Amino acid sequence: MSLTTPLSLDVSLRLSPDDVTAVLGLVETVTDADGMSPLSEHVTLHLRYGGDPDARHLLARRAKEGGTTTLVGYAHIDITDAVDGSAAELAVLPEARGQGVASAMVERLLRETPDGRLRLWAHGQHPAAAALARRLGFRRERVLWQMRRSLFAPLPAPVLPEGITVRPFVPGQDERAWTEVNNRAFADHPDQGRWSIEEVRTREREPWFDPAGFLLAERAADEAIVGFHWTKVHGGKAPGDGAGQGTGEHMHEPIGEVYVVGVDPAAQGLGLGPALTLAGLRYLRGRGLAQAMLYVDESNTNAIRVYERLGFTRWDTDVSFARD
C-alpha cells in the first residue's frame, strides 16, 4: 500500500526538547500496542539524557490539513561501527503501518550509512518486522533469546566460593571498580564490554535503579570486586513496602530481570556465576515479584544451559537483520 498523505523524512544529529518529547510519546504508544519497546535500553536512555553525539535521528512526519505535521515514525541509527556496519532501530505508530512508512524509513536509513551496510533490530520478533526485512533484502543475522522463569518455583540457596561475600552496590563509591570488572568480563561482547562510568551514572538516574538489587561479589582478602548480578524490575512498582523498583511507565504486573551477571576472568571456574544468579533471583522474589526474565545471545549455548539448569525457558526473541 502506498502512502496516503505526503511523508517527510528528516535526519538530524540533535533533537529539540519538543522532538524528544514527541519521540518518547510515540515509543510509549508503540510499546503499549505491541507489548514490547521498539527501542533498546541504551537508545531510550540517550533520548532522555543525551550523551550519544554520533547517533542520527530520523523523524517521519505526515502532513495534516492546515499545513501542520504529525510524527508517525522514528528511527535511531549508529554509523560508528566500522566492523559490523551501521545499526538501526525504528518505531512506527500502529495506525500508520501498512502504508509504506517503515519501507521509506529503511530506504532513507540505507542512504545514511557510510558503506551501504545496515543492521536492523526487531524487538519481540514482530512478524511485520520480519516481513519488511525480507522484502527489502535483509537476512537474519543475530538472535537474542528472552528467557523467563517463575519465582514461585524452588530457588536453591546460593553456594559462594570460599572467601567470597556479597554486598549491595554503593553509589558514588563502586562505579569505577564495577566498570573495570564488567569490561574485563565482557571484553569480547559487542554490547556489554565497552561501558564507561558515565553509563553507570546515567542508569543510576533511572526510576528503576535500586542499589540494593545490584549485588557485588567481593573477595574478603582484599575487598576486590570479582563478580556481580545487577537486577532490574520492569513495570509498575513492586508490591511490598512501596519502595520497590519499577519504571512506573506501564502499569502491568512488574517482572524482575537478570539485567547483567558477570564474573572477573580471574575468578571464573569457581561457580560464582550461578551463585550470583541465584542470589539475585532470591532478592527479586523477596520483593514480591512472581517472574524473572533475562536476555542471552542464541549463540551463547553455555550460558543458555546454565540458565536452563536454573529453571529458565525461552519466552521470546529479538532479531538483528543485516544487508551487506
Secondary structure, 3 states (H helix, E strand, C coil): CCCCCCEEEEEECCCCHHHHHHHHHHHHHHHHHHCCCCCCHHHHHHHHHCCCCCEEEEEEEEECHHHCEEEEEEEEEECCCCCCCEEEEEEECHHHCCCCHHHHHHHHHHHHCCCCCEEEEECCCCHHHHHHHHHCCCEEEEEEEEEEEECCCCCCCCCCCCCEEEEECCCCCCHHHHHHHHHHHCCCCCCCCCCCHHHHHHHHCCCCCCHHHEEEEEECCCCEEEEEEEEEEECCCCCCCCCCCCCCCCCCCCEEEEEEEEECHHHCCCCHHHHHHHHHHHHHHHCCCCEEEEEEECCCHHHHHHHHHCCCEEEEEEEEEEEC
